[in-house]
Amino acid sequence: MSTREDYPAGAPCWVDTLQPHPRAALRFYGPLFGWTFDEATSMPTGLTGEYFAARTAGRLVAGIGLAPPSSPAVWSTYMRVEDIEQTLARAEDARGGRLAGPFQAGSAQTGGWRCSQMPLASHSASGRPGGAWAPSW
């Protein structure tokens, strides 16, 4: 199997889940998917709690973080974009809305990204968020 180093614009590039009890989620998803986890980092600006990057065979594959109070567990899928501001403007022109961001994400280990959460058309009826990620370099 080949290994992907980057994702073209428009391709899914990251998933994460916000959970009421992230450490319990680590104990569940780790064995289920064969994931290992990096040490906890802080959630992005404006959010509290810890965030854990998940790995398979040493490669980053997903993240698990703390859900806001009174929020259910939710999974989000992020699409690779070239320009986050332009993508957000197009989403808003198409009657989408911004749930959060953009904010900086990632670390020295993972590389820098700017990301934002927004409801995607395919998820708007359920209210489940998706998002967009753009490299910050």
C-alpha positions as CSV (number, residue, x, y, z in Angstrom):
1,M,0.0,0.0,0.0
2,S,1.3,3.4,-0.9
3,T,1.7,6.2,1.8
4,R,0.2,9.6,1.2
5,E,2.3,12.6,2.2
6,D,-0.3,15.3,1.3
7,Y,-3.9,15.6,0.3
8,P,-5.2,17.4,-2.8
9,A,-7.7,20.2,-2.3
10,G,-11.2,18.8,-1.9
11,A,-10.1,15.5,-0.3
12,P,-10.9,14.4,3.2
13,C,-7.7,14.9,5.2
14,W,-8.5,14.6,8.9
15,V,-11.2,13.3,11.3
16,D,-11.6,13.9,14.9
17,T,-14.1,13.3,17.6
18,L,-15.0,15.5,20.6
19,Q,-16.1,13.3,23.5
20,P,-17.5,14.0,27.0
21,H,-14.8,11.7,28.4
22,P,-11.8,11.8,26.0
23,R,-9.6,9.4,28.0
24,A,-12.4,6.8,28.0
25,A,-12.6,7.3,24.2
26,L,-8.8,6.6,24.0
27,R,-9.3,3.3,25.8
28,F,-12.2,2.4,23.4
29,Y,-10.9,3.6,20.1
30,G,-7.2,2.6,20.7
31,P,-7.8,-1.1,20.7
32,L,-10.7,-0.9,18.3
33,F,-8.6,0.7,15.5
34,G,-5.1,-0.2,16.7
35,W,-4.4,3.5,17.4
36,T,-1.6,4.8,19.7
37,F,-1.9,8.3,21.0
38,D,0.5,11.3,21.4
39,E,0.7,13.1,24.7
40,A,-2.2,15.4,25.4
41,T,-2.0,18.9,24.0
42,S,-4.4,21.8,24.7
43,M,-7.6,22.2,22.7
44,P,-7.5,25.0,20.1
45,T,-8.1,28.6,21.3
46,G,-11.5,29.1,22.9
47,L,-12.0,25.5,23.9
48,T,-11.0,23.8,27.1
49,G,-9.6,20.4,27.8
50,E,-7.1,18.0,26.2
51,Y,-6.7,16.9,22.6
52,F,-4.9,13.6,21.7
53,A,-3.5,12.9,18.2
54,A,-4.1,9.3,17.2
55,R,-1.6,7.3,15.1
56,T,-1.5,4.1,13.1
57,A,1.9,2.7,12.2
58,G,3.4,6.0,13.5
59,R,1.3,8.1,11.1
60,L,-1.2,10.7,12.2
61,V,-4.8,9.5,11.5
62,A,-7.3,11.2,13.8
63,G,-7.8,13.2,17.0
64,I,-9.8,12.9,20.2
65,G,-10.7,15.9,22.3
66,L,-13.0,17.2,25.0
67,A,-16.6,18.0,23.9
68,P,-18.0,21.3,25.2
69,P,-20.2,21.0,28.3
70,S,-23.6,19.5,27.6
71,S,-22.6,18.4,24.1
72,P,-23.0,14.9,22.8
73,A,-20.0,13.0,21.3
74,V,-19.5,14.1,17.6
75,W,-17.2,13.1,14.8
76,S,-16.0,15.7,12.3
77,T,-14.5,15.2,8.9
78,Y,-12.2,17.9,7.5
79,M,-11.6,18.6,3.8
80,R,-8.2,19.9,2.5
81,V,-8.5,23.4,1.0
82,E,-5.9,25.8,-0.4
83,D,-7.4,29.0,1.2
84,I,-9.5,28.7,4.3
85,E,-10.9,32.3,4.1
86,Q,-11.9,31.8,0.5
87,T,-13.5,28.5,1.3
88,L,-15.4,29.9,4.3
89,A,-16.7,32.8,2.1
90,R,-17.9,30.3,-0.5
91,A,-19.6,28.2,2.2
92,E,-21.3,31.2,3.6
93,D,-22.4,32.3,0.1
94,A,-24.0,28.9,-0.3
95,R,-25.9,29.5,2.9
96,G,-23.5,27.5,5.1
97,G,-22.6,28.8,8.5
98,R,-19.4,28.9,10.5
99,L,-19.4,26.9,13.8
100,A,-15.9,27.7,14.9
101,G,-12.6,29.2,13.7
102,P,-10.6,29.6,11.8
103,F,-8.0,28.7,14.4
104,Q,-4.5,27.4,14.4
105,A,-4.2,23.6,14.9
106,G,-1.4,21.2,15.0
107,S,2.0,21.3,16.7
108,A,5.7,21.1,15.9
109,Q,5.1,17.3,15.5
110,T,2.1,17.5,13.2
111,G,2.8,20.7,11.2
112,G,0.7,23.8,11.3
113,W,-2.8,24.0,10.0
114,R,-5.6,26.6,10.1
115,C,-8.9,25.0,10.4
116,S,-12.6,25.9,10.8
117,Q,-15.7,24.0,11.5
118,M,-18.9,24.5,9.4
119,P,-22.0,22.5,8.7
120,L,-21.6,20.7,5.3
121,A,-24.5,20.4,2.9
122,S,-24.6,16.7,3.2
123,H,-24.8,17.0,7.0
124,S,-26.9,20.1,7.4
125,A,-30.1,18.2,8.2
126,S,-28.5,16.3,11.0
127,G,-26.5,19.3,12.2
128,R,-23.3,17.3,12.3
129,P,-20.2,19.5,11.6
130,G,-17.5,19.0,9.1
131,G,-14.7,21.3,8.4
132,A,-11.9,22.7,6.3
133,W,-8.1,22.5,6.8
134,A,-5.5,24.6,5.0
135,P,-1.7,24.4,5.6
136,S,-0.3,27.4,7.5
137,W,3.0,27.3,5.7
